[in-house]
Amino acid sequence: MSDNSKSVHQFKVKLINGTEKNLSDYKNKNLLIVNIASACGFAPQLKELQQLREELKSENFEILAFPSNDFGRQEPLEGEAINSFCELNYGVQFPVFEKIMVRGEQAHPLFKFLGDKKLNGKLTSTPRWNFHKYLVNKKGEVVDYFFPFTKPLSTKVKKKIQRLG
């Protein structure tokens, strides 16, 4: 039995529609957890994230998107408007969660965990901008991260995900 305190599977989060979701529902899936913002210059990465999901869906892979207004106030939308933006503009079909804070004292516990080696046991990397990506293995352990400028379809990202098996 793995130590759940070092796993994202310990967290509950709310989908954009307000439904609570246990991240333990994603056991046995590799995850890319991303903080997103609709008005960010990196927003076109939503399309690449969707393409990445489609390319790797047979490999037990999922993307989890968390809208955040922490950087440059680039997420002016709320609730269903965020979901509509993602679907209509970029064809997003992966789960989009409620808008949260991803850095600082008010950061959501999931993002505090993702960004702090004392909590996750692996690495320290707090988001410094929108579209910071955390790679999580099937056990829910943080294994790597990618800065916002790293494109989701880059060889680097794909290889790291595929190496997780």
C-alpha positions in Angstrom: 0.0 0.0 0.0 1.5 3.4 -1.0 1.6 6.4 1.3 -1.4 8.4 0.4 0.1 11.5 2.0 2.5 11.7 -0.9 -0.3 11.3 -3.5 -2.7 13.6 -5.3 -5.3 10.9 -4.7 -5.8 12.3 -1.1 -7.5 15.5 -2.5 -11.1 16.3 -3.4 -11.7 19.1 -5.9 -14.8 20.6 -7.5 -15.5 20.4 -11.2 -16.6 23.6 -12.9 -20.2 22.6 -12.4 -19.7 22.4 -8.6 -19.7 18.6 -8.4 -17.1 17.3 -6.0 -14.5 14.9 -7.5 -12.1 12.6 -5.6 -8.7 12.6 -7.3 -8.5 9.0 -6.2 -10.9 8.4 -9.1 -7.8 8.8 -11.3 -5.8 6.0 -9.7 -4.0 4.0 -12.4 -3.9 7.1 -14.7 -1.0 9.3 -15.4 -2.0 12.9 -15.1 -1.0 16.3 -16.4 -2.3 18.9 -14.0 -2.4 22.4 -15.5 -3.4 25.9 -14.2 -5.2 27.6 -17.1 -6.5 31.1 -17.9 -8.7 32.0 -20.9 -7.2 35.5 -21.5 -3.5 34.3 -21.3 -1.3 34.3 -24.4 -0.7 30.6 -23.7 -4.4 29.8 -24.0 -3.9 28.2 -27.5 -2.1 25.4 -25.5 -5.6 24.2 -24.6 -5.9 22.9 -28.2 -2.5 21.1 -27.8 -3.5 19.7 -24.5 -6.6 18.2 -26.1 -4.5 16.8 -28.9 -2.1 15.3 -26.4 -5.0 13.7 -24.5 -6.3 12.2 -27.7 -2.9 10.9 -28.7 -2.3 9.2 -25.4 -5.8 8.2 -24.3 -5.0 4.5 -24.9 -2.1 4.9 -22.3 -4.3 5.6 -19.3 -3.6 9.3 -19.4 -5.8 12.3 -18.4 -5.4 16.1 -18.2 -6.9 18.0 -15.3 -7.3 21.8 -15.9 -7.6 24.3 -13.1 -8.6 27.9 -14.0 -6.8 30.5 -12.0 -6.8 34.3 -11.9 -3.5 34.5 -10.0 -1.4 35.9 -12.9 -2.2 39.1 -14.6 -5.9 38.7 -13.9 -6.1 36.6 -17.0 -9.1 34.5 -16.0 -12.0 37.0 -16.0 -14.6 34.3 -16.7 -16.5 32.4 -14.0 -18.0 28.9 -13.8 -19.7 27.6 -17.0 -18.4 30.5 -19.0 -14.8 29.0 -18.6 -16.0 25.6 -19.7 -17.8 27.0 -22.7 -14.7 29.1 -23.7 -12.5 25.9 -23.5 -14.9 23.7 -25.5 -16.0 26.2 -28.1 -12.5 27.7 -28.8 -10.3 24.7 -28.3 -12.4 21.6 -28.4 -11.5 20.7 -24.8 -13.0 17.5 -23.5 -10.8 16.9 -20.5 -12.1 17.9 -17.0 -12.0 21.5 -16.1 -12.3 22.3 -12.4 -13.5 25.3 -10.4 -11.4 28.5 -10.5 -8.9 28.4 -7.7 -5.8 30.1 -6.5 -2.6 28.2 -7.3 0.1 30.2 -5.4 0.5 32.0 -2.1 -1.2 31.5 1.3 -4.6 31.2 -0.3 -3.5 28.5 -2.8 -5.7 25.4 -3.0 -4.3 22.5 -1.0 -3.8 20.5 -4.2 -1.5 23.2 -5.6 0.3 23.7 -2.3 1.0 19.9 -2.5 2.1 19.9 -6.1 4.5 22.8 -5.7 6.2 21.8 -2.4 8.8 19.0 -2.0 8.1 18.9 1.8 4.5 17.8 0.9 5.0 15.8 -2.3 8.4 14.2 -1.5 9.7 14.9 -5.0 10.1 18.5 -6.1 9.5 22.2 -5.4 8.1 24.2 -8.3 5.3 26.7 -7.7 3.5 28.1 -10.7 5.0 31.5 -11.7 2.5 31.9 -14.6 -0.5 30.3 -16.3 -0.1 26.9 -17.9 2.4 25.5 -15.5 2.1 21.7 -15.9 2.7 19.0 -13.3 3.2 15.4 -14.3 1.7 12.8 -11.9 2.1 9.1 -12.2 -0.5 6.3 -11.8 0.2 6.2 -8.0 -0.6 9.9 -7.7 3.0 10.9 -7.2 4.4 14.1 -8.6 7.2 13.1 -10.9 8.0 16.2 -13.0 6.8 19.7 -14.1 7.0 21.8 -17.2 7.1 25.6 -17.4 4.4 27.5 -19.3 6.5 27.9 -22.4 6.9 24.1 -22.8 4.4 23.1 -25.4 2.1 20.2 -24.5 2.9 18.4 -27.8 6.7 18.8 -27.4 8.8 15.6 -27.6 10.0 16.3 -24.1 6.5 16.2 -22.6 5.3 13.2 -24.7 8.4 11.1 -23.8 8.1 11.8 -20.1 4.5 10.7 -20.1 5.2 7.6 -22.2 8.1 6.6 -20.0 5.6 6.4 -17.1 3.9 3.5 -18.9 
